[in-house]
Amino acid sequence: MLIDSLVLPPTLGTASVTNPDKFVLELYFCGCSFKCKNCHNQELWDYKKEYEIDVYSAFKQLKQYINNSLIGEIQILGGEPLWNKNRIQFLAELLKLIKHENKNINVILFTGYNLKDLDLTAGCFKYIDYLKCGRYIEKLPSKKLNPSFVLASSNQEIYKLPELEKII
C-alpha cells in the first residue's frame, strides 16, 4: 500500500491555470530538497509523518470535491510533488483514481525541476494535463499567465501535456 505525506483536507484557491472562472483544488505534499530562498511554502520542506495517508484514503477524502462543478482544476504543489520515486508512484495511483472519477478535470503539477530533468515516461505524467517547471528564484520578476494566475519567477514555464506545448 502506497503511503505519502499529503496535507488534507485540500485547500480551495482561485489562481487557476486553465479556467479563471472556477475554483482550484490545491493538494500540498510535504518534502522538498530544493528549499528555494523565501519559498512561500517553507513549512512543507520537511516530510511530515503526521500527514501520512494511503492512496485510497486520500482519494476517499478528495472524491467529494472532484465532481463539484465549481472546481475547474486540481493543482498539485509542495514541498516538491516529485520529491522521490515513492511520491511519483503515489501520484500515479492517486491521479489514476481521480481521472477515472472525472476524466475532464484538469490536473496541473507544480515542480521545481526543469523539463529536461524529468522522466516524462513515469506513470504519473499520463494523468497530468499541465506541468509547471522551474524553481522559484526570488530575484527574477513574476510573469502573468491570465487574470488569476501569475508565475512566481520568470524562469518558470508551463507546458500542456502530452504534447509538451509551451503555454508560457
N, C-alpha and C positions, 0 to 999 in steps of 0.2 A: 504494500500500500504506500503510495507516494505521499509524503508529508513535507510541508514547507511553511515558512513564516509569512503569512498573509494577514494584513490588518483588516479585520471585519468588525462591524458592517462597512460596506463601501461608502465612499463619500459621493455626494451629488455635486457636480460642478456645472459651470456654464461656458467654459472655454473649449468650444467644440472645433475640431479639425474639419469635420465633414458636414455638419449641419448646425449653424449658429442659432437656429430657432428652437433647438431641442436641448434637453439636459444631457449631461455626460455622467456615466457611472465610472468612478475612479477607483481602481484597485491598486493598493500600495503594498509592495513586497519589502521586507526587511533584509538588509545585507547589501553592502556596496564596498568595493575595493578602490573605486576612483577617488572618493572623498574630495570632490571639487571645492575649491575655496569659495566660501559664502553660499554654498548649496542651500536651497530653501527647504530641503528635507534631511538635514543633518541628523535628526533623531532616528532616521531609518538606516543609517550607515551600518549599525551593528545588527547581526542576526538576533532575533528575539524569540526565545523558546516559548514565551507566554502567548505568542501569536501563531504557534504551530497548529496546523489543521491539515486534514487529509483532503484529497481532491473531491471526494463525493460529499463530504460535509460542507466544503466551500461551495460547491455547486448548489447544494440544497439551500444554502443561505442566499445565494445570488439569484436563484430561479425566479423569485418573486419580482425582481427588477427587470429581468431580461426581456419580457414581453410587454412591458409598460410602454405605451405609445408615446409617452413624454420623453423617453430615453432614446437618443439618437445614436449613441456610440458608447463603447467601453474603452477606457484608456487604462493601460497597464503601465504603472510607474514604480518608482522605488525611492530609495535604495536603487538597486540595479536589477531589473527584471531578468537579465540574462547572466546573473551572478555566477552560476555554476551549472554543471550538467544535470544535477537533480532538479534544479529550478526550471531548466529548459524542458525536461521531461514532464514535470508537474504542469507547466503551462500548456504543453501539448495535450495532455489529458483533460485539463480544465476547459481549454478552448474548444476541444472536440465536443464536449458535452454542451457548452454554450451554443456553438454553431448548430448542433443537432436540434436544440430547443428553438433557436431563432436564427436561421441562416442569413437573414437580411440585416442583422445588427452589425455595424462596422466595429472592428477591433483595431485599435491603434496602440502600438507598443513603443514606449519611450526608452531608449538605451543610450548610454554614454559611449558605446562602441561606435567606431566608424564603419560604414558599409563594407569596406574592403576587409575588415577584421571578423566579419560574421560568416558562419556557415549556414547559408540560406536553405540548405537541404535538411536542416534539423527539423524534426516533426512539428514544432510549434508554429513555424513560419507559414505552413499551408492554411492556417486558420487566422492569420493576421492580414488585415486589409491595407493598413498603412504603417510605416515604420519611420519613427523619428530617431535619427542618428546624430551622435556628436555630444561631447562633454560640454558642460556649462563652463564658459570662460568669462569671468567677471568683467575683464577689461574690454570685451567686444560688445558692440551695440546690439540691441534686440532687433528682431525682424518680424513684421506683421504679416500673417497669412490671410486673415479675414477679420471682420469687425470684432470677433470674440476671441481669437487665438493669436498669441504672439510667441515666437520662439525666443527663449531667454538670451541666446547669444547668436550672432550672425554666422558662426561656423556650423551651426546645426542645420540639418536638411531633413525633409520629409519625402518619402518615396511611397508610391502606390505599388502594392504587391498583387500578383506575382510578376507584373510586367517590369518592375523597377523603374517606373516612370517617375522622374523627379518632379515633385509638386512645388517645392520651394528650396 
